[in-house]
Amino acid sequence: MDATKNINNSKGFYQDIPEHTVKEGSRNVYMTRHWYCTKPGALVFMPVSRKEYLEALLVYYERERLLIADKIKEIESESAGMMKDPKKYPQLYENGKRNLIVKKAKYPDWQEKIEAKKTTVEKVLKESTVAWLTQSAVVKPKAETFSWKRTYGSAPNDEVWVETYNADTKEAAQRTGSFTFDGFWDNKGGSTLYQYNPDYFKGSERNPVKPYVIELTYRYVKTPLGKSLVENFTENFDFDAVRNMLE
């Protein structure tokens, strides 16, 4: 079940492990059902628009630039410390030179890659219509990490592992790195991104102890007794009484 939809409509439950994946009679796997009771007439979550998502990517790229720049400085500082006295410590000096090359090899052309994916997103924002940008952002349903070996020299061991995350494909990751934008996933089985709806929580600053969402959970195993108990709870518990506590 879609947990976000269940929270928004305050109906149904989300179960962390689908029952059909668990062997009948298993006492080793614990399943938990979650119910979210919310105030009527207001959505806890609202979709992230394409414009909001793309603008968030630009913010990420700038933070990524700062992060990698700091990492490069750390590598250079560490290597410089090893190379400060080549006459007295020739081997340490050579190790420092190699350390500099090897560790920086994990970030090939990083400035150009960040600039390239930033330019792509800026172009989409500039050339897209308002109607298109206001549609919900549908993205890859599963975040993936892609890694591969990169050769930086001629020796057999002159290679490092480059790692990226949240890219649509390995090709995109190799091209410009993490969070490379290759289009939305509307027609590829993607998932809609949601964010908290600020209107739902209006007034919470005046009464911070007042509940706005109540979560109920029931943990069980897939035995005849376990299933009977959880179904009895699911069908007969007075969820409306809990919901009324939010008004």
C-alpha atoms as one frame of an Amber mdcrd trajectory, in Angstrom:
protein
   0.000   0.000   0.000   1.046   3.585  -0.535   1.823   4.954   2.937   1.638
   8.579   1.816  -1.856   8.165   0.382  -3.046   6.381   3.521  -1.712   9.182
   5.704  -3.325  11.835   3.521  -6.774  10.248   3.493  -6.467   8.878   7.043
  -7.838   5.554   5.854  -6.298   2.123   5.607  -2.919   1.022   6.869   0.649
   0.635   5.736   2.376  -2.704   6.392   6.154  -2.842   6.432   6.333  -6.401
   5.021   3.777  -7.656   2.472   2.038 -10.759   3.781   2.424 -12.658   0.512
   6.208 -12.576   0.889   6.122 -14.399   4.254   5.739 -18.169   4.596   2.455
 -19.240   6.179   2.892 -20.113   9.850   6.216 -18.292  10.147   7.046 -17.107
  13.656  10.427 -15.695  12.639   9.193 -12.714  10.646   7.404  -9.904  12.471
   5.081  -7.717  10.426   3.823  -4.324  11.566   0.735  -2.473  10.396   0.729
   1.289  10.740  -2.357   3.510  10.842  -2.035   7.293  10.678  -4.923   9.296
  12.103  -5.019  12.834  10.742  -7.301  15.847  10.936 -10.150  15.800   8.397
 -10.265  18.329   5.593  -6.509  18.910   5.284  -3.658  16.978   3.682  -0.549
  16.192   5.719   1.496  15.847   2.540   1.393  17.677  -0.754   3.233  16.829
  -3.976   6.553  18.464  -4.756   6.257  20.338  -8.033   8.730  19.883 -10.863
   9.866  23.466 -10.361  10.521  22.895  -6.652  12.442  19.698  -7.382  14.628
  21.287 -10.045  15.351  24.301  -7.861  16.301  21.937  -5.038  18.757  20.223
  -7.384  20.486  23.551  -8.011  20.843  24.040  -4.256  22.285  20.527  -3.975
  24.815  21.184  -6.738  26.132  24.243  -4.930  26.457  22.294  -1.671  28.103
  19.428  -3.531  30.609  21.908  -4.966  31.512  23.127  -1.474  31.715  19.585
  -0.100  34.055  18.269  -2.796  36.194  21.416  -2.619  36.665  20.774   1.103
  37.568  17.137   0.423  40.159  18.183  -2.153  41.669  20.627   0.347  41.895
  17.866   2.949  43.655  15.581   0.462  46.096  18.321  -0.511  46.791  19.222
   3.116  47.328  15.587   4.100  49.649  14.993   1.164  51.571  18.216   1.794
  52.239  17.080   5.356  53.780  13.863   4.015  55.885  15.708   1.429  57.340
  18.525   3.539  60.805  16.988   4.004  61.768  14.953   0.903  65.479  14.783
   1.784  64.969  13.435   5.292  61.988  11.212   4.460  62.209  10.326   0.744
  59.815   7.371   0.971  57.229   9.395   2.863  57.591  12.066   0.192  56.872
   9.518  -2.553  53.931   8.173  -0.564  52.572  11.709  -0.283  52.821  12.240
  -4.030  50.971   8.995  -4.682  48.397   9.774  -1.999  47.608  13.057  -3.743
  47.152  11.410  -7.134  45.159   8.414  -5.918  42.679  10.256  -3.703  42.059
  13.079  -6.180  41.423  10.466  -8.868  38.112   9.694  -7.132  36.825  13.121
  -8.227  37.557  13.307 -11.962  36.663  16.631 -13.579  34.324  17.336 -10.670
  33.997  21.070 -11.263  33.117  20.632 -14.935  30.635  17.860 -14.138  28.800
  19.925 -11.538  28.643  22.872 -13.915  27.319  20.646 -16.727  24.428  19.191
 -14.723  23.661  22.628 -13.285  23.431  24.063 -16.800  21.058  21.250 -17.830
  18.655  21.970 -14.961  18.793  25.743 -15.504  17.930  25.184 -19.173  14.889
  23.052 -18.274  13.673  25.669 -15.792  14.095  28.464 -18.316  12.542  26.747
 -21.340   9.629  24.862 -19.723   6.108  26.242 -19.453   4.518  27.228 -16.151
   1.943  24.448 -16.605   4.668  21.835 -17.031   6.679  23.091 -14.052   3.678
  23.042 -11.719   3.035  19.327 -12.322   4.090  16.856  -9.631   7.687  15.656
  -9.635   7.738  11.931 -10.429  11.178  10.412  -9.911  12.978   7.074  -9.931
  11.250   4.909  -7.294  14.458   3.454  -5.877  17.651   5.340  -5.048  20.664
   3.531  -6.448  24.395   3.818  -5.865  26.599   3.281  -8.914  30.319   2.601
  -8.660  33.022   1.691 -11.142  36.783   1.460 -11.437  38.644   4.389 -12.938
  42.167   4.000 -14.284  44.416   7.011 -13.657  47.850   5.653 -14.613  49.666
   2.994 -16.605  50.566   0.623 -13.777  48.322  -2.438 -13.145  47.139  -1.070
  -9.790  46.606   2.510 -10.931  42.845   2.471 -10.473  40.306   3.672  -7.930
  36.611   3.105  -7.269  34.403   6.083  -8.107  31.043   6.097  -6.314  27.903
   8.117  -7.012  24.356   7.982  -5.710  20.793   8.888  -6.723  21.410   8.766
 -10.456  18.902   7.317 -12.920  21.461   5.220 -14.800  25.109   4.279 -14.548
  25.710   6.181 -17.780  24.276   9.344 -16.235  26.376   8.806 -13.106  29.553
   8.404 -15.146  28.688  11.440 -17.235  28.113  14.001 -14.494  27.813  12.227
 -11.132  25.188  12.119  -8.386  21.695  13.572  -8.912  22.213  14.027 -12.649
  18.836  15.086 -14.061  17.731  12.942 -16.994  14.028  13.773 -16.988  11.061
  12.798 -14.856   9.683   9.265 -14.551   5.978   9.801 -15.302   5.858   7.044
 -17.921   8.489   4.767 -16.378   6.822   3.580 -13.174   8.146   6.452 -11.083
   7.072   7.659  -7.641   5.580  11.037  -6.792   7.610  13.060  -4.316   5.745
  14.549  -1.352   6.515  17.203   1.238   4.832  18.284   4.455   1.921  20.633
   3.907   2.613  23.745   6.016  -1.102  24.618   6.115  -1.846  21.383   7.960
   0.405  22.382  10.857  -0.735  26.000  11.171  -1.112  26.973  14.811   1.312
  24.342  16.093   3.734  27.048  17.194   1.136  28.338  19.658   0.419  24.919
  21.156   3.417  22.635  20.505   2.151  19.791  22.706  -1.103  19.369  20.769
  -1.018  16.257  18.518  -1.521  16.763  14.787  -0.934  13.192  13.621  -1.380
  10.006  15.675   0.251   6.767  14.578  -1.087   3.393  15.715   0.916   0.225
  15.154   0.165  -3.485  15.504   2.947  -6.080  15.321   2.156  -9.714  14.532
   3.394 -12.964  13.007   1.790 -14.905  10.173   0.217 -17.711  12.176  -3.517
 -18.494  12.302  -3.788 -16.838  15.726  -1.617 -13.879  14.758  -3.621 -13.209
  11.596  -6.905 -13.564  13.454  -5.867 -11.056  16.108  -4.566  -8.453  13.674
  -7.650  -8.734  11.461  -9.900  -8.350  14.485  -8.016  -5.187  15.447  -8.070
  -3.869  11.888 -11.817  -4.385  11.503 -13.099  -3.459  14.966 -10.834  -0.880
  16.548 -12.495   2.563  16.851 -10.112   4.647  14.749 -12.607   7.521  14.607
 -12.365   7.913  18.382  -8.627   8.433  18.048  -9.148  10.788  15.129 -11.480
  12.922  17.233  -8.587  13.610  19.618  -7.038  15.776  16.885  -9.944  18.201
  16.564
